[in-house]
Amino acid sequence: MSTISDDEIEEKLEDLVGWARQGDLIIKTYKLPSFPAAIAFVVNVGFLAESAGHHPDIDIRYNKVTLALTTHDAGGISEKDFDLAAAADELMG
């Protein structure tokens, strides 16, 4: 898997609500209705990530979950990051 260009990253970010670039990461914070809902969301993201062989950095703060995605193998942002970002967004409905 190789990284994608800065232009491609900016273009793809336009299609994802709430995601932003921070260096070699794309990042989003989700606000869930409760702590148990946040944990359930993380579990579901974990299953998606494991099946894709792509593992995000996850930060849980009560009812807020921040996902930070980068493709470590490629040394930056790749299609895998955007695929997982879109899948995580789908979990939120």
Contacts in CASP RR format, 6 or more apart in sequence:
PFRMAT RR
TARGET T0000
AUTHOR 0000-0000-0000
METHOD contacts of the structure
MODEL  1
MSTISDDEIEEKLEDLVGWARQGDLIIKTYKLPSFPAAIAFVVNVGFLAE
SAGHHPDIDIRYNKVTLALTTHDAGGISEKDFDLAAAADELMG
1 71 0 8 1.000
1 73 0 8 1.000
1 74 0 8 1.000
1 78 0 8 1.000
1 79 0 8 1.000
1 80 0 8 1.000
2 74 0 8 1.000
2 78 0 8 1.000
3 71 0 8 1.000
3 74 0 8 1.000
3 75 0 8 1.000
3 76 0 8 1.000
3 77 0 8 1.000
3 78 0 8 1.000
4 12 0 8 1.000
4 77 0 8 1.000
4 78 0 8 1.000
4 79 0 8 1.000
9 21 0 8 1.000
9 26 0 8 1.000
9 77 0 8 1.000
10 21 0 8 1.000
12 82 0 8 1.000
13 19 0 8 1.000
13 20 0 8 1.000
13 21 0 8 1.000
13 26 0 8 1.000
16 26 0 8 1.000
16 28 0 8 1.000
16 82 0 8 1.000
16 85 0 8 1.000
16 86 0 8 1.000
16 89 0 8 1.000
17 89 0 8 1.000
18 28 0 8 1.000
19 26 0 8 1.000
19 27 0 8 1.000
19 28 0 8 1.000
19 85 0 8 1.000
20 26 0 8 1.000
20 27 0 8 1.000
20 28 0 8 1.000
21 27 0 8 1.000
21 77 0 8 1.000
22 68 0 8 1.000
24 70 0 8 1.000
24 75 0 8 1.000
24 76 0 8 1.000
24 77 0 8 1.000
25 57 0 8 1.000
25 68 0 8 1.000
25 69 0 8 1.000
25 70 0 8 1.000
25 77 0 8 1.000
26 68 0 8 1.000
26 69 0 8 1.000
26 70 0 8 1.000
26 77 0 8 1.000
26 81 0 8 1.000
26 82 0 8 1.000
26 85 0 8 1.000
27 66 0 8 1.000
27 67 0 8 1.000
27 68 0 8 1.000
27 69 0 8 1.000
28 66 0 8 1.000
28 67 0 8 1.000
28 85 0 8 1.000
28 88 0 8 1.000
29 64 0 8 1.000
29 65 0 8 1.000
29 66 0 8 1.000
30 38 0 8 1.000
30 41 0 8 1.000
30 64 0 8 1.000
30 65 0 8 1.000
30 66 0 8 1.000
30 67 0 8 1.000
30 88 0 8 1.000
30 92 0 8 1.000
31 63 0 8 1.000
31 64 0 8 1.000
32 38 0 8 1.000
32 41 0 8 1.000
32 63 0 8 1.000
32 64 0 8 1.000
32 65 0 8 1.000
33 63 0 8 1.000
34 63 0 8 1.000
35 62 0 8 1.000
35 63 0 8 1.000
37 63 0 8 1.000
38 60 0 8 1.000
38 62 0 8 1.000
38 63 0 8 1.000
38 64 0 8 1.000
38 65 0 8 1.000
39 60 0 8 1.000
41 65 0 8 1.000
41 91 0 8 1.000
41 92 0 8 1.000
42 58 0 8 1.000
42 60 0 8 1.000
42 65 0 8 1.000
44 91 0 8 1.000
45 56 0 8 1.000
45 58 0 8 1.000
45 65 0 8 1.000
45 67 0 8 1.000
45 84 0 8 1.000
45 88 0 8 1.000
45 91 0 8 1.000
46 55 0 8 1.000
48 84 0 8 1.000
48 87 0 8 1.000
48 88 0 8 1.000
48 91 0 8 1.000
49 55 0 8 1.000
49 56 0 8 1.000
49 84 0 8 1.000
52 80 0 8 1.000
52 83 0 8 1.000
52 84 0 8 1.000
52 87 0 8 1.000
54 69 0 8 1.000
54 71 0 8 1.000
54 80 0 8 1.000
54 81 0 8 1.000
54 83 0 8 1.000
54 84 0 8 1.000
56 67 0 8 1.000
56 68 0 8 1.000
56 69 0 8 1.000
56 84 0 8 1.000
57 67 0 8 1.000
57 68 0 8 1.000
57 69 0 8 1.000
58 65 0 8 1.000
58 66 0 8 1.000
58 67 0 8 1.000
58 68 0 8 1.000
59 65 0 8 1.000
59 66 0 8 1.000
59 68 0 8 1.000
67 84 0 8 1.000
67 85 0 8 1.000
67 88 0 8 1.000
69 77 0 8 1.000
69 81 0 8 1.000
69 84 0 8 1.000
69 85 0 8 1.000
70 76 0 8 1.000
70 77 0 8 1.000
70 81 0 8 1.000
71 77 0 8 1.000
71 78 0 8 1.000
71 80 0 8 1.000
71 81 0 8 1.000
END
